[in-house]
Amino acid sequence: MPKQLLLVGDKVLIEPDEGEKTESGLYLPQNVREKEKVQTGKIVQIGPGYPVYDPALLEDEPWAGNTPKKKYFPLQAKTGDYCIFLRDQAIEITFNKKNYMVASQSAILVLIRNSGNTGIGAVES
């Protein structure tokens, strides 16, 4: 039975860039760049978002048996976005023999999205 990776809350699963190409055309492996504070990668999966509680539910009796539907405030990050994130706020994991980084959305500094009309690339004057 295949295992499924589920992210909770505002967590984001990032596939980090393997290396960086220098001006001379050489690739620097990731371990050379470990001292840098930021890292780049592609977002592979996102969590459900920030949980939002309905204040009206506080008036209901807890024993009434009404189970409230879970609601989440969605994340700004989307699957497929390219991001720059704070390396020291991410955790490195291995899942299905592949390395990933898990970070909170608050650790992401910049998102680069190919589609849509938001961000610096879409500004028209």
SEGU-562652 format. One record per atom (N, C-alpha, C, O): residue number from 1; residue in three letters; atom name; x, y, z. Coordinates in Angstrom, 1 decimal. Example, Ala and Ser with C-alpha at 12.3 -4.5 7.8 and 13.67 -1.06 7.14 Angstrom:
% residues 2
nr,rest,atom,c1,c2,c3
1,ALA,N,13.2,-5.7,7.8
1,ALA,CA,12.3,-4.5,7.8
1,ALA,C,13.2,-3.3,7.8
1,ALA,O,14.2,-3.3,8.5
2,SER,N,12.8,-2.2,7.1
2,SER,CA,13.7,-1.1,7.1
2,SER,C,12.9,0.0,7.9
2,SER,O,13.4,1.1,8.0
% end
This chain:
% residues 125
nr,rest,atom,c1,c2,c3
1,MET,N,0.9,-1.2,0.0
1,MET,CA,0.0,0.0,0.0
1,MET,C,0.9,1.2,0.0
1,MET,O,1.8,1.4,0.9
2,PRO,N,0.7,2.1,-1.0
2,PRO,CA,1.5,3.3,-1.0
2,PRO,C,1.2,4.3,0.1
2,PRO,O,0.1,4.4,0.6
3,LYS,N,2.3,4.9,0.6
3,LYS,CA,2.1,5.9,1.7
3,LYS,C,1.8,7.3,1.1
3,LYS,O,2.3,7.6,0.0
4,GLN,N,1.1,8.1,1.8
4,GLN,CA,0.7,9.4,1.4
4,GLN,C,1.3,10.4,2.4
4,GLN,O,1.2,10.2,3.6
5,LEU,N,1.8,11.5,1.9
5,LEU,CA,2.4,12.5,2.7
5,LEU,C,1.3,13.6,2.9
5,LEU,O,0.9,14.2,1.9
6,LEU,N,0.9,13.9,4.1
6,LEU,CA,-0.1,14.9,4.4
6,LEU,C,0.5,16.1,5.2
6,LEU,O,1.2,15.8,6.2
7,LEU,N,0.4,17.3,4.7
7,LEU,CA,0.9,18.4,5.4
7,LEU,C,-0.2,19.0,6.3
7,LEU,O,-1.4,19.0,5.9
8,VAL,N,0.1,19.6,7.4
8,VAL,CA,-0.8,20.1,8.3
8,VAL,C,-0.7,21.7,8.4
8,VAL,O,0.4,22.2,8.2
9,GLY,N,-1.8,22.3,8.6
9,GLY,CA,-1.8,23.8,8.8
9,GLY,C,-1.2,24.5,7.6
9,GLY,O,-1.6,24.3,6.5
10,ASP,N,-0.3,25.4,8.0
10,ASP,CA,0.3,26.3,7.0
10,ASP,C,1.7,25.8,6.4
10,ASP,O,2.5,26.6,5.9
11,LYS,N,1.9,24.5,6.5
11,LYS,CA,3.1,23.9,6.1
11,LYS,C,3.1,23.8,4.5
11,LYS,O,2.1,23.5,3.9
12,VAL,N,4.4,23.9,4.0
12,VAL,CA,4.6,23.8,2.5
12,VAL,C,5.7,22.8,2.3
12,VAL,O,6.7,22.9,2.9
13,LEU,N,5.5,21.9,1.3
13,LEU,CA,6.5,20.9,0.9
13,LEU,C,7.2,21.5,-0.3
13,LEU,O,6.6,21.8,-1.3
14,ILE,N,8.6,21.6,-0.2
14,ILE,CA,9.4,22.3,-1.2
14,ILE,C,10.4,21.3,-1.7
14,ILE,O,11.1,20.6,-0.9
15,GLU,N,10.5,21.2,-3.0
15,GLU,CA,11.6,20.4,-3.6
15,GLU,C,12.7,21.4,-3.9
15,GLU,O,12.6,22.2,-4.8
16,PRO,N,13.8,21.3,-3.1
16,PRO,CA,14.9,22.3,-3.2
16,PRO,C,15.6,22.1,-4.5
16,PRO,O,15.8,21.0,-5.0
17,ASP,N,16.2,23.3,-5.0
17,ASP,CA,17.1,23.2,-6.1
17,ASP,C,18.3,22.4,-5.8
17,ASP,O,18.8,22.6,-4.7
18,GLU,N,18.7,21.6,-6.7
18,GLU,CA,19.9,20.7,-6.4
18,GLU,C,21.2,21.5,-6.4
18,GLU,O,22.1,21.2,-5.6
19,GLY,N,21.4,22.4,-7.2
19,GLY,CA,22.6,23.2,-7.3
19,GLY,C,22.4,24.5,-8.0
19,GLY,O,21.3,24.7,-8.6
20,GLU,N,23.4,25.3,-8.1
20,GLU,CA,23.3,26.5,-8.7
20,GLU,C,24.4,26.6,-9.8
20,GLU,O,25.6,26.2,-9.5
21,LYS,N,24.1,27.2,-10.9
21,LYS,CA,25.0,27.3,-12.0
21,LYS,C,25.8,28.6,-11.8
21,LYS,O,25.2,29.7,-11.7
22,THR,N,27.1,28.6,-11.8
22,THR,CA,27.9,29.8,-11.7
22,THR,C,28.0,30.4,-13.1
22,THR,O,27.6,29.9,-14.1
23,GLU,N,28.6,31.6,-13.1
23,GLU,CA,28.8,32.4,-14.3
23,GLU,C,29.7,31.6,-15.3
23,GLU,O,29.6,31.8,-16.5
24,SER,N,30.6,30.8,-14.8
24,SER,CA,31.5,30.0,-15.7
24,SER,C,30.9,28.7,-16.2
24,SER,O,31.5,28.0,-17.0
25,GLY,N,29.7,28.5,-15.7
25,GLY,CA,29.0,27.3,-16.2
25,GLY,C,29.1,26.1,-15.3
25,GLY,O,28.6,25.0,-15.7
26,LEU,N,29.8,26.2,-14.2
26,LEU,CA,29.9,25.1,-13.2
26,LEU,C,28.7,25.0,-12.3
26,LEU,O,28.1,26.1,-12.0
27,TYR,N,28.3,23.8,-11.9
27,TYR,CA,27.2,23.7,-11.0
27,TYR,C,27.8,23.5,-9.6
27,TYR,O,28.6,22.7,-9.3
28,LEU,N,27.2,24.3,-8.6
28,LEU,CA,27.6,24.2,-7.2
28,LEU,C,26.6,23.3,-6.6
28,LEU,O,25.4,23.5,-6.6
29,PRO,N,27.1,22.2,-5.9
29,PRO,CA,26.2,21.3,-5.2
29,PRO,C,25.6,22.0,-4.0
29,PRO,O,26.1,23.0,-3.5
30,GLN,N,24.5,21.5,-3.5
30,GLN,CA,23.7,22.1,-2.4
30,GLN,C,24.6,22.2,-1.2
30,GLN,O,24.4,23.2,-0.4
31,ASN,N,25.5,21.3,-0.9
31,ASN,CA,26.2,21.3,0.4
31,ASN,C,27.2,22.5,0.4
31,ASN,O,27.7,22.9,1.4
32,VAL,N,27.6,23.0,-0.8
32,VAL,CA,28.5,24.2,-0.9
32,VAL,C,27.7,25.4,-0.5
32,VAL,O,28.3,26.4,0.1
33,ARG,N,26.4,25.4,-0.7
33,ARG,CA,25.6,26.6,-0.5
33,ARG,C,24.9,26.6,0.9
33,ARG,O,24.1,27.4,1.2
34,GLU,N,25.3,25.6,1.8
34,GLU,CA,24.6,25.4,3.1
34,GLU,C,24.8,26.6,4.0
34,GLU,O,23.9,26.8,4.9
35,LYS,N,25.8,27.5,3.8
35,LYS,CA,26.0,28.6,4.7
35,LYS,C,25.1,29.8,4.3
35,LYS,O,25.0,30.7,5.1
36,GLU,N,24.4,29.7,3.2
36,GLU,CA,23.6,30.8,2.8
36,GLU,C,22.3,30.8,3.6
36,GLU,O,21.9,29.7,4.1
37,LYS,N,21.7,32.0,3.8
37,LYS,CA,20.5,32.1,4.7
37,LYS,C,19.2,31.7,3.9
37,LYS,O,18.2,31.4,4.5
38,VAL,N,19.2,31.9,2.6
38,VAL,CA,18.0,31.6,1.8
38,VAL,C,18.3,30.5,0.8
38,VAL,O,19.5,30.2,0.5
39,GLN,N,17.2,29.9,0.4
39,GLN,CA,17.3,28.8,-0.6
39,GLN,C,16.1,28.9,-1.5
39,GLN,O,15.1,29.5,-1.2
40,THR,N,16.2,28.3,-2.7
40,THR,CA,15.2,28.3,-3.6
40,THR,C,14.7,26.9,-3.9
40,THR,O,15.4,25.9,-3.6
41,GLY,N,13.4,26.8,-4.4
41,GLY,CA,12.9,25.5,-4.7
41,GLY,C,11.5,25.6,-5.3
41,GLY,O,10.9,26.7,-5.3
42,LYS,N,10.9,24.5,-5.7
42,LYS,CA,9.6,24.4,-6.2
42,LYS,C,8.6,23.8,-5.2
42,LYS,O,9.0,22.8,-4.6
43,ILE,N,7.5,24.5,-5.1
43,ILE,CA,6.5,24.0,-4.1
43,ILE,C,5.8,22.8,-4.7
43,ILE,O,5.2,22.9,-5.8
44,VAL,N,5.8,21.7,-4.0
44,VAL,CA,5.2,20.4,-4.5
44,VAL,C,3.9,20.2,-3.9
44,VAL,O,3.0,19.7,-4.6
45,GLN,N,3.7,20.6,-2.6
45,GLN,CA,2.4,20.3,-2.0
45,GLN,C,2.2,21.4,-0.9
45,GLN,O,3.2,21.9,-0.3
46,ILE,N,1.0,21.8,-0.6
46,ILE,CA,0.7,22.7,0.5
46,ILE,C,-0.3,22.1,1.5
46,ILE,O,-1.1,21.2,1.1
47,GLY,N,-0.3,22.6,2.7
47,GLY,CA,-1.2,22.2,3.7
47,GLY,C,-2.6,22.9,3.5
47,GLY,O,-2.7,23.7,2.6
48,PRO,N,-3.6,22.5,4.3
48,PRO,CA,-4.9,23.1,4.1
48,PRO,C,-5.0,24.6,4.4
48,PRO,O,-5.9,25.3,3.9
49,GLY,N,-4.1,25.1,5.2
49,GLY,CA,-4.1,26.6,5.5
49,GLY,C,-4.3,26.8,7.0
49,GLY,O,-4.1,25.9,7.8
50,TYR,N,-4.6,28.0,7.4
50,TYR,CA,-4.8,28.4,8.8
50,TYR,C,-6.2,28.1,9.2
50,TYR,O,-7.2,28.4,8.5
51,PRO,N,-6.4,27.3,10.4
51,PRO,CA,-7.7,27.0,10.8
51,PRO,C,-8.5,28.3,11.2
51,PRO,O,-7.9,29.2,11.9
52,VAL,N,-9.7,28.4,10.8
52,VAL,CA,-10.6,29.5,11.2
52,VAL,C,-11.8,29.0,12.0
52,VAL,O,-12.4,28.1,11.6
53,TYR,N,-12.0,29.6,13.1
53,TYR,CA,-13.1,29.2,14.0
53,TYR,C,-14.2,30.2,13.9
53,TYR,O,-14.0,31.4,13.9
54,ASP,N,-15.4,29.7,13.9
54,ASP,CA,-16.6,30.5,13.8
54,ASP,C,-17.0,30.9,15.2
54,ASP,O,-17.4,30.0,16.0
55,PRO,N,-17.0,32.2,15.5
55,PRO,CA,-17.4,32.6,16.9
55,PRO,C,-18.9,32.3,17.2
55,PRO,O,-19.2,32.2,18.4
56,ALA,N,-19.7,32.1,16.3
56,ALA,CA,-21.1,31.7,16.5
56,ALA,C,-21.2,30.3,17.2
56,ALA,O,-22.2,30.0,17.9
57,LEU,N,-20.2,29.5,17.0
57,LEU,CA,-20.2,28.2,17.5
57,LEU,C,-20.0,28.2,19.1
57,LEU,O,-20.3,27.2,19.7
58,LEU,N,-19.5,29.3,19.6
58,LEU,CA,-19.4,29.4,21.1
58,LEU,C,-20.7,29.4,21.8
58,LEU,O,-20.7,29.1,23.0
59,GLU,N,-21.8,29.8,21.1
59,GLU,CA,-23.1,29.9,21.7
59,GLU,C,-23.7,28.5,21.8
59,GLU,O,-24.7,28.3,22.6
60,ASP,N,-23.3,27.6,21.0
60,ASP,CA,-23.9,26.2,21.0
60,ASP,C,-23.4,25.5,22.2
60,ASP,O,-22.3,25.7,22.6
61,GLU,N,-24.2,24.6,22.7
61,GLU,CA,-23.9,23.7,23.8
61,GLU,C,-22.9,22.6,23.2
61,GLU,O,-23.3,22.0,22.2
62,PRO,N,-21.8,22.3,23.9
62,PRO,CA,-20.9,21.3,23.4
62,PRO,C,-21.5,19.9,23.3
62,PRO,O,-21.1,19.1,22.6
63,TRP,N,-22.5,19.6,24.2
63,TRP,CA,-23.1,18.3,24.2
63,TRP,C,-24.2,18.1,23.2
63,TRP,O,-24.8,17.1,23.1
64,ALA,N,-24.5,19.2,22.4
64,ALA,CA,-25.6,19.1,21.5
64,ALA,C,-25.3,18.2,20.3
64,ALA,O,-26.2,17.7,19.6
65,GLY,N,-24.1,17.9,20.1
65,GLY,CA,-23.7,16.9,19.1
65,GLY,C,-23.5,17.5,17.7
65,GLY,O,-23.3,16.8,16.8
66,ASN,N,-23.6,18.8,17.6
66,ASN,CA,-23.3,19.4,16.3
66,ASN,C,-21.8,19.5,16.1
66,ASN,O,-21.1,20.2,16.8
67,THR,N,-21.3,18.8,15.2
67,THR,CA,-19.8,18.8,14.9
67,THR,C,-19.6,19.9,13.8
67,THR,O,-20.1,19.7,12.7
68,PRO,N,-18.9,21.0,14.1
68,PRO,CA,-18.8,22.0,13.1
68,PRO,C,-17.9,21.5,12.0
68,PRO,O,-16.9,20.8,12.2
69,LYS,N,-18.2,22.0,10.8
69,LYS,CA,-17.4,21.7,9.6
69,LYS,C,-16.1,22.5,9.7
69,LYS,O,-16.1,23.7,10.1
70,LYS,N,-14.9,21.9,9.5
70,LYS,CA,-13.6,22.5,9.6
70,LYS,C,-13.5,23.5,8.4
70,LYS,O,-13.8,23.2,7.3
71,LYS,N,-13.0,24.7,8.8
71,LYS,CA,-12.8,25.7,7.8
71,LYS,C,-11.3,26.2,7.9
71,LYS,O,-10.8,26.3,9.0
72,TYR,N,-10.8,26.5,6.8
72,TYR,CA,-9.4,26.9,6.7
72,TYR,C,-9.3,28.2,5.8
72,TYR,O,-9.9,28.3,4.8
73,PHE,N,-8.4,29.1,6.3
73,PHE,CA,-8.0,30.3,5.4
73,PHE,C,-6.9,29.8,4.5
73,PHE,O,-5.9,29.4,5.0
74,PRO,N,-7.1,29.9,3.2
74,PRO,CA,-6.1,29.3,2.3
74,PRO,C,-4.8,30.0,2.3
74,PRO,O,-4.7,31.2,2.7
75,LEU,N,-3.8,29.3,1.9
75,LEU,CA,-2.4,29.8,1.8
75,LEU,C,-2.2,30.6,0.5
75,LEU,O,-2.9,30.4,-0.5
76,GLN,N,-1.3,31.5,0.6
76,GLN,CA,-1.0,32.3,-0.6
76,GLN,C,-0.2,31.5,-1.6
76,GLN,O,-0.3,31.6,-2.8
77,ALA,N,0.7,30.6,-1.1
77,ALA,CA,1.5,29.7,-1.9
77,ALA,C,0.6,28.7,-2.5
77,ALA,O,-0.3,28.2,-1.9
78,LYS,N,0.9,28.3,-3.8
78,LYS,CA,0.2,27.3,-4.5
78,LYS,C,1.2,26.2,-5.0
78,LYS,O,2.4,26.5,-5.2
79,THR,N,0.7,25.0,-5.3
79,THR,CA,1.5,24.0,-5.8
79,THR,C,2.0,24.4,-7.2
79,THR,O,1.2,24.9,-8.0
80,GLY,N,3.3,24.2,-7.4
80,GLY,CA,3.9,24.6,-8.7
80,GLY,C,4.6,26.0,-8.7
80,GLY,O,5.4,26.3,-9.6
81,ASP,N,4.4,26.7,-7.6
81,ASP,CA,5.1,28.0,-7.5
81,ASP,C,6.6,27.8,-7.2
81,ASP,O,6.9,26.7,-6.6
82,TYR,N,7.4,28.7,-7.6
82,TYR,CA,8.8,28.7,-7.3
82,TYR,C,9.0,29.6,-6.2
82,TYR,O,8.4,30.7,-6.2
83,CYS,N,9.8,29.3,-5.2
83,CYS,CA,9.9,30.2,-4.0
83,CYS,C,11.3,30.4,-3.5
83,CYS,O,12.2,29.6,-3.8
84,ILE,N,11.5,31.4,-2.8
84,ILE,CA,12.7,31.7,-2.1
84,ILE,C,12.3,31.7,-0.6
84,ILE,O,11.4,32.4,-0.2
85,PHE,N,13.0,30.9,0.2
85,PHE,CA,12.6,30.7,1.6
85,PHE,C,13.8,30.7,2.5
85,PHE,O,14.9,30.6,2.1
86,LEU,N,13.5,31.0,3.8
86,LEU,CA,14.6,31.0,4.8
86,LEU,C,15.0,29.6,5.2
86,LEU,O,14.2,28.8,5.6
87,ARG,N,16.3,29.3,4.9
87,ARG,CA,16.8,27.9,5.1
87,ARG,C,16.7,27.4,6.5
87,ARG,O,16.4,26.3,6.8
88,ASP,N,17.0,28.3,7.5
88,ASP,CA,17.1,27.9,8.9
88,ASP,C,15.7,27.7,9.5
88,ASP,O,15.6,27.2,10.6
89,GLN,N,14.6,28.1,8.8
89,GLN,CA,13.3,27.8,9.3
89,GLN,C,12.6,26.7,8.6
89,GLN,O,11.4,26.4,8.8
90,ALA,N,13.4,25.9,7.8
90,ALA,CA,12.8,24.7,7.1
90,ALA,C,13.5,23.5,7.7
90,ALA,O,14.6,23.5,8.2
91,ILE,N,12.8,22.4,7.6
91,ILE,CA,13.2,21.1,8.0
91,ILE,C,13.4,20.2,6.8
91,ILE,O,12.5,20.1,5.9
92,GLU,N,14.6,19.5,6.7
92,GLU,CA,14.8,18.6,5.6
92,GLU,C,14.3,17.2,5.9
92,GLU,O,14.6,16.7,7.0
93,ILE,N,13.5,16.7,5.0
93,ILE,CA,13.0,15.3,5.2
93,ILE,C,13.3,14.5,3.9
93,ILE,O,13.6,15.1,2.8
94,THR,N,13.2,13.2,4.0
94,THR,CA,13.3,12.3,2.9
94,THR,C,12.1,11.5,2.8
94,THR,O,11.7,10.8,3.8
95,PHE,N,11.4,11.5,1.7
95,PHE,CA,10.2,10.7,1.5
95,PHE,C,10.2,10.0,0.2
95,PHE,O,10.5,10.7,-0.8
96,ASN,N,10.0,8.7,0.2
96,ASN,CA,10.2,7.9,-1.1
96,ASN,C,11.5,8.1,-1.7
96,ASN,O,11.6,8.3,-3.0
97,LYS,N,12.6,8.2,-0.9
97,LYS,CA,14.0,8.3,-1.4
97,LYS,C,14.2,9.6,-2.1
97,LYS,O,15.1,9.7,-3.0
98,LYS,N,13.5,10.6,-1.8
98,LYS,CA,13.7,11.9,-2.4
98,LYS,C,13.7,13.0,-1.3
98,LYS,O,13.0,12.9,-0.3
99,ASN,N,14.6,14.0,-1.4
99,ASN,CA,14.8,15.0,-0.4
99,ASN,C,13.9,16.2,-0.6
99,ASN,O,13.7,16.6,-1.7
100,TYR,N,13.2,16.6,0.5
100,TYR,CA,12.3,17.8,0.4
100,TYR,C,12.7,18.7,1.6
100,TYR,O,13.4,18.3,2.6
101,MET,N,12.1,19.9,1.6
101,MET,CA,12.1,20.8,2.7
101,MET,C,10.7,21.1,3.1
101,MET,O,9.9,21.3,2.2
102,VAL,N,10.4,21.1,4.4
102,VAL,CA,9.1,21.5,4.9
102,VAL,C,9.3,22.8,5.7
102,VAL,O,10.1,22.9,6.6
103,ALA,N,8.5,23.8,5.3
103,ALA,CA,8.6,25.1,5.9
103,ALA,C,7.2,25.7,6.1
103,ALA,O,6.2,25.3,5.4
104,SER,N,7.0,26.5,7.1
104,SER,CA,5.8,27.3,7.3
104,SER,C,5.7,28.3,6.2
104,SER,O,6.7,28.8,5.6
105,GLN,N,4.5,28.7,5.8
105,GLN,CA,4.4,29.8,4.8
105,GLN,C,5.1,31.1,5.2
105,GLN,O,5.5,31.8,4.4
106,SER,N,5.2,31.3,6.5
106,SER,CA,5.8,32.5,7.0
106,SER,C,7.3,32.5,6.7
106,SER,O,8.0,33.6,6.8
107,ALA,N,7.9,31.4,6.4
107,ALA,CA,9.3,31.3,6.1
107,ALA,C,9.6,31.6,4.6
107,ALA,O,10.8,31.7,4.2
108,ILE,N,8.6,31.7,3.8
108,ILE,CA,8.7,32.0,2.4
108,ILE,C,8.8,33.5,2.2
108,ILE,O,8.0,34.2,2.7
109,LEU,N,9.8,33.9,1.5
109,LEU,CA,10.0,35.3,1.3
109,LEU,C,9.4,35.8,0.0
109,LEU,O,8.8,36.9,-0.1
110,VAL,N,9.6,35.0,-1.1
110,VAL,CA,9.1,35.4,-2.4
110,VAL,C,8.5,34.2,-3.1
110,VAL,O,9.0,33.1,-3.0
111,LEU,N,7.4,34.4,-3.8
111,LEU,CA,6.8,33.4,-4.7
111,LEU,C,6.9,33.9,-6.1
111,LEU,O,6.6,35.0,-6.4
112,ILE,N,7.2,32.9,-7.0
112,ILE,CA,7.2,33.2,-8.4
112,ILE,C,6.2,32.3,-9.1
112,ILE,O,6.4,31.0,-9.0
113,ARG,N,5.2,32.8,-9.7
113,ARG,CA,4.1,32.0,-10.3
113,ARG,C,4.1,32.2,-11.8
113,ARG,O,4.1,33.4,-12.2
114,ASN,N,4.0,31.2,-12.5
114,ASN,CA,3.9,31.2,-14.0
114,ASN,C,2.6,31.8,-14.5
114,ASN,O,2.6,32.5,-15.5
115,SER,N,1.5,31.5,-13.9
115,SER,CA,0.2,31.9,-14.4
115,SER,C,-0.4,33.0,-13.5
115,SER,O,0.0,33.1,-12.3
116,GLY,N,-1.4,33.7,-14.0
116,GLY,CA,-2.1,34.7,-13.2
116,GLY,C,-1.5,36.1,-13.4
116,GLY,O,-0.5,36.2,-14.1
117,ASN,N,-2.2,37.1,-12.9
117,ASN,CA,-1.8,38.4,-13.2
117,ASN,C,-1.5,39.2,-11.9
117,ASN,O,-1.8,40.3,-11.7
118,THR,N,-0.7,38.5,-11.0
118,THR,CA,-0.3,39.1,-9.8
118,THR,C,1.2,39.1,-9.8
118,THR,O,1.9,38.3,-10.4
119,GLY,N,1.8,40.0,-9.0
119,GLY,CA,3.2,40.0,-8.8
119,GLY,C,3.9,41.1,-9.7
119,GLY,O,3.2,41.7,-10.5
120,ILE,N,5.2,41.2,-9.6
120,ILE,CA,6.0,42.2,-10.3
120,ILE,C,5.9,42.0,-11.8
120,ILE,O,5.8,43.0,-12.5
121,GLY,N,6.0,40.8,-12.3
121,GLY,CA,5.9,40.6,-13.7
121,GLY,C,4.7,41.0,-14.4
121,GLY,O,4.7,41.2,-15.6
122,ALA,N,3.6,41.2,-13.7
122,ALA,CA,2.3,41.5,-14.3
122,ALA,C,1.9,43.0,-14.2
122,ALA,O,0.9,43.4,-14.7
123,VAL,N,2.8,43.7,-13.5
123,VAL,CA,2.5,45.2,-13.4
123,VAL,C,2.6,45.9,-14.7
123,VAL,O,3.6,45.8,-15.4
124,GLU,N,1.5,46.6,-15.1
124,GLU,CA,1.6,47.4,-16.3
124,GLU,C,1.4,48.8,-16.0
124,GLU,O,0.6,49.2,-15.1
125,SER,N,2.1,49.7,-16.7
125,SER,CA,1.9,51.1,-16.5
125,SER,C,1.4,51.8,-17.7
125,SER,O,1.3,53.1,-17.7
% end
